[in-house]
Amino acid sequence: DVLPSPDGPAPSVSITEIRQYLRAQDIPFHDGYSCLHTPSLFTGDRGDQPLSANAPFTLFIDKTTGSFLCTATLAEGTWQDFQANVEMRHRGITPIPPASSEELEEEMRQAREDARCIWERALPLWELLDEKETKETKALFGISQVTDATLKRFGVRYLRTARSLVFPWFSPQDATLKGLKLVRVEKKGGTITYVEETLPRFDSYRNLFGLPLIGHRDTELVLTGWELDALALHQAAGVASVALPRGASCLPPTLLPYLEQFKRITLWLGEDLRSWEAAKLFARKLSLKRCSLVRPGNLQPRPLEALNQGLNVTKILRSALLASHKSIVSFRQLREEVFGELVNTEQVSGVKWTRFPELNKLLKGHRRGELTIFTGPTGSGKTTFISEYALDLCMQGVSTLWGSFEINNVRLAKIMLTQFAGRRLEDQLELYDEWADRFEELPLYFMTFHGQQNIKTVIDTMQHAVYMYDITHVVIDNLQFMMGHEQLSVDR
């Protein structure tokens, strides 16, 4: 995914400007937690009639970026698209949602068709031929305690041929099947890993699993990082719960409108420190004052594990900590956090590199908020090494943003794809699509700058990327090219 190009980054718009514009245009709105809510331009009365304050407020404008989403028609676009549609209304023309390319539309249609075929072939888990198979399947996924009624409520199925659980993504509007996620178990030695695949692909996979089951009157919600956790929470505590499509790695801003109705959101994303860090990051996006966080710990594992161990899930939810804290704290308030760091010293030291055990001895791991500088003469292999180093983290789910100011993105992507595949793809072109598909799944983004750049523009782009894609690792290659040679005398 390429972020906006330097000649045309999305112009930033402040929340004050958005409010002033809506008032000047007589568009009724009210302030939500992370969005402004207005009646939709794309439903109901057309033409030059003013928007009625009695109409349902189904259009949401993101307070940080100005992008909008209408949950009734799924129309979405930038702040500039919104203004253009308001102008069209004034001229008596029916607003039309910004269209995506025909190619993309066709790709999405095909993905939905594939999803429908898989869905029809999959069986409800409680309808497998014999009880033994059902028991074995449930045990494999660690869901022996999850009842058939819960599986039925969330519509979970099993695809025998792929030995995968199938989680559907239904539209909250009309309950049509929009896509699905397949999860299978891989055993390597003594460790179990879950392999996920989604249709459509991740970038267009706007699903909050469990959303259609939530009523309009629900005001409290538990946000989890995994579909099976959402099942466990509903069963153990009877609470409204949904799962994020990409787990603890990302909360896409396009999902925020669907979370606006909740006065209280508890984030229980997993059982490690990365989930805890992600929960703190997401709470800022969702508005701190309504968020509570479940701190990972021995007595507070992930929801499915808590159900399996027979722990009191309701009690754990009650002990969630408020995300907003005052500017001054006493040690008493930090006490639990300090204990958590002592218990989890391995995790505190960061995400380990799998390919560079020696590097783990030096740097311990990748931690947020730290700056590492690699130096070396021209041609010594800095770019080659750092692309391998970043790829290692990216494959472990660390969202990475590349700013390659020296070599262009196509060449960089070719180097990284070769390292990812571990083979010379130019000699095996028939394998290209298979590896490219897998590479595309990584949480990897590139800035489109090249050569010397204005520092402010680069930092604005980084901030935009952090908000949009929850980036936790930024690579600048290299500083000299970004700054331009003539500025080297200035201490930057």
C-alpha positions as CSV (number, residue, x, y, z in Angstrom):
1,D,0.0,0.0,0.0
2,V,1.4,3.4,-1.0
3,L,0.6,6.5,1.1
4,P,-0.3,9.7,-0.6
5,S,2.4,11.0,-3.0
6,P,4.4,14.1,-2.0
7,D,2.8,16.3,-4.6
8,G,-0.7,15.5,-3.4
9,P,-0.9,14.4,0.2
10,A,-4.5,14.7,1.6
11,P,-4.6,18.3,2.9
12,S,-5.1,18.1,6.6
13,V,-8.3,19.7,7.9
14,S,-8.8,20.7,11.5
15,I,-11.9,19.8,13.5
16,T,-12.7,23.5,13.9
17,E,-12.7,24.0,10.1
18,I,-15.0,21.0,9.8
19,R,-17.5,22.3,12.3
20,Q,-17.4,25.8,10.8
21,Y,-18.1,24.4,7.3
22,L,-21.1,22.3,8.5
23,R,-22.6,25.3,10.3
24,A,-22.1,27.6,7.3
25,Q,-23.8,25.0,5.1
26,D,-26.7,24.5,7.6
27,I,-25.9,20.8,8.0
28,P,-27.1,19.6,11.5
29,F,-24.5,17.6,13.3
30,H,-23.6,16.4,16.8
31,D,-20.3,15.6,18.4
32,G,-19.4,11.9,18.9
33,Y,-16.4,10.3,20.4
34,S,-14.1,10.1,17.4
35,C,-16.5,11.3,14.6
36,L,-19.1,14.0,14.0
37,H,-22.5,12.6,13.1
38,T,-24.7,14.2,10.3
39,P,-27.7,13.1,8.2
40,S,-26.5,11.4,5.1
41,L,-26.1,13.2,1.8
42,F,-26.7,9.9,0.0
43,T,-30.1,8.8,1.4
44,G,-33.7,10.2,1.6
45,D,-34.5,13.7,0.2
46,R,-32.5,14.7,-2.8
47,G,-31.7,18.0,-4.5
48,D,-31.4,21.4,-2.9
49,Q,-33.5,20.6,0.2
50,P,-31.6,21.4,3.4
51,L,-30.7,18.3,5.4
52,S,-33.3,17.6,8.1
53,A,-32.3,17.2,11.7
54,N,-35.0,14.6,12.0
55,A,-33.3,12.3,9.5
56,P,-31.2,9.5,10.9
57,F,-27.6,10.7,11.5
58,T,-25.9,7.9,9.5
59,L,-23.0,9.9,8.0
60,F,-19.8,10.0,10.2
61,I,-16.9,12.4,9.7
62,D,-13.6,11.4,11.2
63,K,-12.4,14.2,13.5
64,T,-8.8,13.5,12.8
65,T,-8.7,13.1,9.0
66,G,-12.0,14.6,7.8
67,S,-12.8,11.3,5.9
68,F,-16.4,10.3,5.9
69,L,-18.4,7.0,5.9
70,C,-22.2,6.7,5.5
71,T,-23.2,3.5,7.3
72,A,-26.5,3.3,5.5
73,T,-25.1,3.3,1.9
74,L,-21.4,2.4,2.6
75,A,-20.4,5.6,0.6
76,E,-17.1,6.8,1.8
77,G,-14.5,9.4,0.8
78,T,-12.2,12.2,1.7
79,W,-13.1,15.6,3.2
80,Q,-12.8,17.1,-0.3
81,D,-15.2,14.5,-1.6
82,F,-17.7,15.5,1.1
83,Q,-17.5,19.2,0.2
84,A,-17.9,18.4,-3.5
85,N,-21.1,16.4,-2.8
86,V,-22.5,19.3,-0.6
87,E,-21.9,21.6,-3.6
88,M,-23.7,19.2,-5.9
89,R,-26.7,19.2,-3.6
90,H,-26.9,23.0,-3.6
91,R,-27.0,22.8,-7.4
92,G,-29.9,20.4,-7.2
93,I,-27.8,17.4,-8.4
94,T,-28.1,14.1,-6.7
95,P,-24.8,13.4,-4.9
96,I,-23.0,10.3,-6.0
97,P,-20.6,8.4,-3.7
98,P,-16.9,8.5,-4.9
99,A,-16.4,5.4,-7.0
100,S,-13.5,3.0,-6.7
101,S,-11.9,1.8,-10.0
102,E,-13.8,-0.8,-12.1
103,E,-10.9,-3.2,-11.6
104,L,-11.2,-3.0,-7.8
105,E,-15.0,-3.4,-8.0
106,E,-14.6,-6.5,-10.1
107,E,-12.0,-7.9,-7.7
108,M,-14.3,-7.3,-4.7
109,R,-17.3,-8.9,-6.5
110,Q,-15.1,-12.0,-7.3
111,A,-13.9,-12.2,-3.7
112,R,-17.5,-12.1,-2.4
113,E,-18.5,-14.8,-4.9
114,D,-15.6,-17.0,-3.7
115,A,-16.6,-16.3,-0.1
116,R,-20.2,-17.4,-0.9
117,C,-19.0,-20.7,-2.5
118,I,-16.8,-21.5,0.5
119,W,-19.6,-20.6,2.9
120,E,-22.0,-22.9,1.1
121,R,-19.5,-25.8,1.3
122,A,-18.8,-25.3,5.0
123,L,-20.9,-27.1,7.6
124,P,-22.2,-25.8,10.9
125,L,-19.8,-27.2,13.5
126,W,-22.5,-29.0,15.4
127,E,-23.7,-30.8,12.3
128,L,-20.5,-32.8,11.5
129,L,-21.2,-36.4,10.7
130,D,-20.1,-38.0,14.0
131,E,-19.7,-36.7,17.5
132,K,-16.0,-37.9,17.5
133,E,-15.1,-35.5,14.6
134,T,-16.9,-32.6,16.3
135,K,-15.1,-33.3,19.6
136,E,-11.7,-33.6,17.9
137,T,-12.2,-30.4,15.9
138,K,-13.2,-28.4,19.0
139,A,-10.3,-29.7,20.9
140,L,-7.9,-28.8,18.1
141,F,-9.0,-25.2,18.2
142,G,-9.2,-25.1,22.0
143,I,-13.0,-24.5,22.0
144,S,-14.2,-27.6,23.8
145,Q,-15.9,-25.3,26.4
146,V,-17.7,-23.2,23.7
147,T,-21.3,-24.4,23.4
148,D,-23.2,-25.2,20.1
149,A,-25.6,-22.4,21.0
150,T,-22.8,-19.9,21.0
151,L,-21.3,-21.2,17.7
152,K,-24.8,-21.1,16.2
153,R,-25.4,-17.5,17.4
154,F,-22.2,-16.3,15.7
155,G,-22.7,-18.5,12.7
156,V,-19.3,-20.3,12.9
157,R,-18.9,-23.1,10.4
158,Y,-16.2,-25.7,9.6
159,L,-14.6,-26.3,6.1
160,R,-13.6,-30.0,6.1
161,T,-11.3,-29.9,3.1
162,A,-9.2,-27.1,4.5
163,R,-9.6,-28.2,8.2
164,S,-10.5,-24.6,8.9
165,L,-13.1,-22.7,11.0
166,V,-15.1,-20.2,9.0
167,F,-16.1,-16.9,10.5
168,P,-18.7,-15.0,8.4
169,W,-18.7,-11.3,7.9
170,F,-22.4,-10.2,7.5
171,S,-23.4,-6.6,6.5
172,P,-25.0,-4.9,9.5
173,Q,-27.5,-3.3,7.0
174,D,-29.1,-6.3,5.3
175,A,-27.3,-9.3,6.8
176,T,-25.9,-10.4,3.4
177,L,-22.6,-12.2,3.4
178,K,-19.8,-9.7,2.6
179,G,-16.8,-11.9,3.3
180,L,-15.2,-14.4,5.7
181,K,-12.1,-15.4,7.6
182,L,-10.7,-18.9,7.5
183,V,-8.6,-20.1,10.5
184,R,-6.6,-23.3,10.6
185,V,-4.2,-24.8,13.2
186,E,-0.6,-25.6,12.3
187,K,1.5,-27.6,14.8
188,K,5.3,-27.2,14.7
189,G,7.0,-29.2,17.3
190,G,5.2,-28.4,20.6
191,T,3.9,-25.0,19.5
192,I,0.5,-24.3,17.9
193,T,0.1,-21.4,15.5
194,Y,-3.2,-20.2,13.9
195,V,-3.0,-19.4,10.2
196,E,-5.6,-16.9,9.0
197,E,-6.9,-16.1,5.5
198,T,-9.5,-13.5,4.6
199,L,-11.8,-12.9,1.7
200,P,-11.8,-10.2,0.5
201,R,-8.2,-9.3,1.3
202,F,-7.2,-7.4,4.5
203,D,-7.2,-3.9,3.1
204,S,-10.9,-4.1,2.1
205,Y,-11.8,-6.4,5.0
206,R,-13.9,-3.9,7.1
207,N,-15.4,-6.5,9.3
208,L,-16.1,-6.3,13.0
209,F,-17.0,-9.9,13.7
210,G,-20.2,-10.1,15.8
211,L,-21.4,-6.6,14.8
212,P,-24.8,-7.6,13.4
213,L,-25.7,-9.3,16.7
214,I,-25.5,-6.0,18.6
215,G,-28.8,-4.1,19.2
216,H,-29.3,-0.3,18.7
217,R,-29.8,0.1,22.4
218,D,-26.5,-1.5,23.5
219,T,-24.3,1.1,25.1
220,E,-21.4,-1.2,26.4
221,L,-19.1,-3.3,24.3
222,V,-16.0,-5.4,24.7
223,L,-13.5,-5.2,21.9
224,T,-11.3,-8.3,21.4
225,G,-8.5,-9.2,19.0
226,W,-9.7,-12.6,18.0
227,E,-13.0,-14.1,16.8
228,L,-12.9,-17.0,19.3
229,D,-12.4,-14.5,22.2
230,A,-15.6,-12.8,21.1
231,L,-17.5,-16.1,21.4
232,A,-16.0,-16.8,24.8
233,L,-16.9,-13.4,26.1
234,H,-20.5,-13.7,25.0
235,Q,-20.9,-17.1,26.5
236,A,-19.1,-16.5,29.8
237,A,-20.4,-13.0,30.6
238,G,-23.3,-12.4,28.2
239,V,-21.7,-9.1,27.0
240,A,-21.9,-7.5,23.6
241,S,-18.5,-8.3,22.0
242,V,-16.9,-7.9,18.6
243,A,-13.5,-8.9,17.2
244,L,-11.2,-6.6,15.2
245,P,-10.3,-8.0,11.7
246,R,-6.6,-7.7,12.2
247,G,-6.4,-8.4,15.9
248,A,-4.1,-6.2,17.9
249,S,-2.1,-5.0,14.9
250,C,-4.5,-2.4,13.6
251,L,-7.8,-0.6,14.2
252,P,-8.7,0.9,10.8
253,P,-10.3,4.4,11.1
254,T,-13.2,3.2,8.8
255,L,-14.4,1.0,11.7
256,L,-14.8,3.9,14.1
257,P,-18.3,5.0,13.0
258,Y,-19.6,1.5,14.0
259,L,-18.3,2.0,17.5
260,E,-19.8,5.5,18.1
261,Q,-23.0,4.2,19.7
262,F,-21.1,2.8,22.8
263,K,-20.7,4.9,25.9
264,R,-18.3,2.4,27.4
265,I,-15.8,0.2,25.5
266,T,-13.6,-2.4,27.2
267,L,-10.5,-3.4,25.3
268,W,-9.4,-7.0,26.0
269,L,-7.1,-7.8,23.0
270,G,-4.9,-10.6,24.2
271,E,-2.6,-11.8,26.9
272,D,0.8,-10.4,26.0
273,L,2.4,-6.9,26.4
274,R,2.0,-6.2,22.7
275,S,-1.8,-6.5,23.1
276,W,-1.6,-4.2,26.1
277,E,0.4,-1.6,24.1
278,A,-2.1,-1.8,21.2
279,A,-5.0,-1.4,23.6
280,K,-3.5,1.9,24.9
281,L,-3.0,3.1,21.3
282,F,-6.5,2.1,20.2
283,A,-8.1,3.8,23.3
284,R,-6.6,7.1,22.1
285,K,-8.4,6.7,18.8
286,L,-11.7,5.7,20.4
287,S,-11.5,8.6,23.0
288,L,-9.9,7.8,26.3
289,K,-12.8,8.9,28.5
290,R,-15.0,5.9,27.4
291,C,-12.4,3.2,27.3
292,S,-11.2,0.7,29.9
293,L,-8.4,-1.8,29.4
294,V,-8.0,-5.4,30.7
295,R,-4.4,-5.8,31.8
296,P,-2.8,-9.1,30.7
297,G,-1.5,-11.2,33.5
298,N,-1.5,-14.8,34.9
299,L,-5.0,-14.4,36.3
300,Q,-6.2,-12.4,33.3
301,P,-5.3,-14.4,30.2
302,R,-7.2,-13.9,26.9
303,P,-11.0,-14.4,27.1
304,L,-11.0,-17.9,25.5
305,E,-8.3,-19.1,27.9
306,A,-10.2,-17.6,30.8
307,L,-13.3,-19.5,29.8
308,N,-11.2,-22.8,29.4
309,Q,-9.7,-22.3,32.9
310,G,-13.1,-21.6,34.5
311,L,-12.1,-18.1,35.6
312,N,-14.7,-15.5,36.4
313,V,-14.8,-13.5,33.2
314,T,-17.4,-10.9,34.6
315,K,-15.0,-10.2,37.5
316,I,-12.1,-9.7,35.1
317,L,-14.1,-7.2,33.1
318,R,-15.1,-5.3,36.2
319,S,-11.4,-5.0,37.2
320,A,-10.6,-3.3,33.8
321,L,-8.6,0.0,34.3
322,L,-9.8,3.3,33.0
323,A,-7.7,4.4,30.0
324,S,-7.7,8.1,30.9
325,H,-5.5,9.0,33.8
326,K,-4.5,12.3,35.3
327,S,-1.2,14.1,34.5
328,I,0.2,13.3,37.9
329,V,0.2,9.8,39.4
330,S,1.5,8.3,42.6
331,F,3.6,5.0,42.7
332,R,0.5,3.3,44.1
333,Q,-1.2,3.8,40.7
334,L,1.9,2.6,38.8
335,R,2.5,-0.3,41.1
336,E,0.6,-2.9,39.0
337,E,2.3,-1.8,35.8
338,V,5.8,-2.1,37.4
339,F,4.9,-5.6,38.6
340,G,3.7,-6.5,35.1
341,E,7.1,-5.3,33.7
342,L,9.0,-7.4,36.2
343,V,6.9,-10.5,35.5
344,N,7.2,-10.1,31.7
345,T,10.9,-9.1,31.4
346,E,11.2,-11.0,28.1
347,Q,8.2,-9.3,26.6
348,V,9.2,-5.8,27.9
349,S,12.5,-6.1,26.0
350,G,10.5,-6.0,22.8
351,V,9.7,-8.1,19.7
352,K,12.7,-10.5,19.1
353,W,14.2,-11.0,15.6
354,T,13.9,-14.6,14.5
355,R,16.7,-14.4,11.9
356,F,19.2,-12.5,14.0
357,P,19.8,-14.1,17.4
358,E,23.1,-12.1,17.8
359,L,21.1,-8.8,17.3
360,N,18.7,-9.8,20.1
361,K,21.8,-9.9,22.4
362,L,22.7,-6.4,21.5
363,L,19.3,-4.6,21.1
364,K,17.1,-7.1,23.1
365,G,14.2,-6.6,20.6
366,H,12.2,-3.9,18.8
367,R,10.5,-1.5,21.3
368,R,8.3,1.4,20.5
369,G,9.6,4.9,21.1
370,E,13.3,4.0,20.5
371,L,15.6,5.3,17.8
372,T,18.3,3.0,16.3
373,I,20.9,4.4,13.9
374,F,22.8,2.1,11.5
375,T,25.9,3.6,10.0
376,G,28.3,2.4,7.4
377,P,30.1,3.5,4.2
378,T,28.3,3.4,0.8
379,G,27.8,-0.1,-0.6
380,S,28.4,-1.8,2.8
381,G,24.9,-3.4,2.7
382,K,22.9,-1.1,5.0
383,T,19.8,-1.2,2.9
384,T,20.0,-4.9,2.3
385,F,20.5,-5.6,6.0
386,I,17.8,-3.2,7.1
387,S,15.2,-4.5,4.7
388,E,15.8,-8.0,6.1
389,Y,15.8,-6.7,9.6
390,A,12.4,-4.8,9.1
391,L,10.9,-7.8,7.2
392,D,11.7,-10.1,10.1
393,L,9.6,-7.8,12.4
394,C,6.9,-7.2,9.8
395,M,6.4,-11.0,9.5
396,Q,5.7,-11.0,13.2
397,G,2.9,-8.5,12.8
398,V,4.8,-5.3,13.5
399,S,3.2,-2.6,11.3
400,T,6.1,-1.1,9.4
401,L,6.4,2.2,7.3
402,W,9.3,2.5,4.9
403,G,10.7,5.9,3.8
404,S,13.2,5.0,1.1
405,F,14.8,8.3,-0.1
406,E,17.7,6.7,-1.8
407,I,16.4,3.8,-3.9
408,N,12.9,3.7,-5.3
409,N,10.0,1.6,-3.9
410,V,9.9,-0.9,-6.7
411,R,13.5,-1.8,-6.2
412,L,13.1,-1.9,-2.4
413,A,10.0,-4.1,-2.7
414,K,11.9,-6.4,-5.1
415,I,14.7,-6.8,-2.6
416,M,12.2,-7.5,0.3
417,L,10.1,-9.9,-1.8
418,T,13.3,-11.9,-2.7
419,Q,14.3,-12.0,1.0
420,F,10.7,-13.0,2.0
421,A,10.6,-15.8,-0.5
422,G,14.2,-16.9,0.2
423,R,14.8,-17.7,-3.5
424,R,15.6,-16.0,-6.8
425,L,12.2,-15.4,-8.3
426,E,13.6,-14.2,-11.6
427,D,14.5,-17.9,-12.2
428,Q,11.0,-19.2,-11.1
429,L,8.5,-16.6,-12.4
430,E,5.7,-19.2,-12.2
431,L,5.9,-18.8,-8.4
432,Y,5.7,-15.0,-8.4
433,D,2.0,-14.6,-7.9
434,E,1.9,-17.1,-5.0
435,W,4.8,-15.3,-3.1
436,A,3.4,-11.8,-4.0
437,D,0.0,-12.7,-2.6
438,R,1.6,-13.8,0.7
439,F,3.9,-10.7,0.7
440,E,0.8,-8.5,0.2
441,E,-0.7,-9.8,3.5
442,L,2.2,-8.2,5.5
443,P,1.4,-4.9,7.4
444,L,4.0,-3.1,5.3
445,Y,3.6,0.4,3.8
446,F,5.9,2.7,1.8
447,M,6.1,6.5,1.7
448,T,6.3,7.7,-1.9
449,F,9.0,10.3,-1.3
450,H,12.3,10.2,-3.1
451,G,15.5,12.4,-2.7
452,Q,15.5,15.5,-0.5
453,Q,12.3,16.3,1.3
454,N,10.8,18.9,3.6
455,I,11.0,17.5,7.1
456,K,7.5,18.7,8.1
457,T,5.9,17.0,5.1
458,V,7.7,13.7,6.0
459,I,6.6,13.9,9.7
460,D,3.0,14.8,8.7
461,T,3.0,11.7,6.5
462,M,4.3,9.6,9.3
463,Q,1.6,10.9,11.7
464,H,-1.1,10.2,9.1
465,A,0.3,6.6,8.7
466,V,0.3,6.1,12.5
467,Y,-3.4,7.1,12.7
468,M,-4.5,5.2,9.6
469,Y,-2.5,2.0,9.9
470,D,-1.3,1.9,13.6
471,I,2.4,2.0,12.4
472,T,4.8,1.0,15.2
473,H,8.1,0.9,13.2
474,V,9.4,3.5,10.8
475,V,12.5,3.0,8.7
476,I,14.2,6.0,7.1
477,D,16.8,5.1,4.4
478,N,18.7,7.2,4.5
479,L,18.9,10.3,6.5
480,Q,21.5,12.0,4.3
481,F,19.3,11.7,1.2
482,M,16.2,12.9,3.0
483,M,18.0,16.0,4.4
484,G,19.9,16.8,1.2
485,H,23.7,17.1,1.2
486,E,24.0,20.8,1.6
487,Q,22.3,20.7,5.0
488,L,24.8,18.4,6.6
489,S,26.6,21.3,8.4
490,V,23.4,22.1,10.2
491,D,22.7,20.1,13.4
492,R,19.3,18.5,12.7
